[in-house]
Amino acid sequence: MDEKTAKYYENHAQDLLKRYNSAESPLASLVPVLFEKGQRVLDVGCGSGRDVSLLLEMGYDAYGIEPSDSLRELSVKSNPKLDGHIFKGSLPYLHDELTGEYDHIILSAVLMHIPDNSLFESAYSLRSMLKKG
């Protein structure tokens, strides 16, 4: 993510949290059809944690990565069940605590923030975290 965009997220975290949480998650209708309960899911660029929270409520082992310190901290403060489920990180290098294999990785409005010269490395990083098969 470029510096200008990162600053925007930091400086507008409170407004973004409200905006993201006021919108219904598109995952609500898709996840039960596509994912099996209990599967491990990673949300890269999780923003307010809205989708991580939904996934946890639906019985998934869900985690999120968010590069914005302010947005991440406000998310956990406003929704304490996200504590221990949202970590600092961004593509192409994700947080070390999230090593392991995931059944699914979701990205919503993330790839446009990745510089072209980091897209391959980002895809490789994501692939390395998915379960084989």
N, C-alpha and C positions, 0 to 999 in steps of 0.2 A: 504494500500500500504506500502510495506517495505521501510525503510529509504534509502537504496541504489537506489531503483527505483525512489523515490521521488526526490532525489538529481539529478539523471540523467535528469528528466523532467525540474527541475529548471535550471540546467546548460546548457541545450541544447534547451531551449525554442524557440529561434530565428530560429534555423534549423528545429525544429519540426513544427513550424508554417508554414514555407515555404513548407515543405514536405506535410503536411496535406492539405494545401490549393491548392497545385498543383494537387492533385488527385481528380478525379470526385467523387462526393458523390453517393454511391449506393442507397441512398434514393430517388434520383431524379426520378427514374422510378417506385419505389415501393409505395411511399407515395400517389400519386394521386389515386392509385387503392385501397389502404388499409385504408386511413384516409379520413374523411370528412373535407372539408374546414372549417376553423375557430376553429377546435378542439384544445384543450390545450395539448401540447406535452412537455415532459421533456427529455432532453438529458443528461444522467449521464455520466460523464467523457467526456465532450464535446470538450476537446482539444483546437483546434484553433477556435472553434465556427462555423466551416464550415457548419455543418448540421443545427445548430440553424439559421444561416443566410439564408440558403436555405429554411427552413421551414417558416421563416418570409416572405420571398419573395413570397412564394407560398400561403400565406394567413392564416397561422396557428398562434396560440397564443403560441409561442415557448420560452422555457427557457432552460438554461444549468447549470450544476454543474461541476466545475473543481477544483481539489485540488491544482494544481500548480499555485502559485501566479504569477510567471513570465509569464507563458503561458497564463493565464487568462488576465493579464494586457496588454500583447502584442496583444492579440486577439481584445480587445476593442479598443486599440490605432490604430490598422490597419483597424478596421471596426467599426466605432463609432455607427452604428445602433445596435450593440450588447450591448451597455451600458444599464444597467437596465434589461438585459436578461441573463447575465451570473453571477453566484454567486460562492463563495468559498464553497466547501463542498466535502465530499467523503462518500462512503459507509463504515460502515452501517448507519452513522448518516448524514443526509442531512441538508441543510441550513434551518434555521427557517423561512426565508422569503418565502420559497417555500411550505409552508403548503397549504393545499387545495387539490382539486382533479384534476387529469389529465386524459384525455382520453387515452393517450398513454405514455409509458415511453420506451425510446430506450437506449441501451447500446451497444457500439461498442468497442471491445477490452478492456473491463473493468474487467470482472469477474476473469480473470487470475491474476489480481492484488489484489484480495480480499483473505486474509488468510482463510484457510479452516474453522477455528473456528469462522469466522464472516459471513460465507455464509448464514446461516439460518437467522440470524439477519438482514442481508442485504436484503434478499428476503422479509422478513416481513416488513421492512421499505418501500420498493418499493410498496408492495401490499397495504399498508396503504395509499398511495398517489394516487392510482387508483380510478376512479369513480366506484361505485358499479354497478354491472350488466353486 
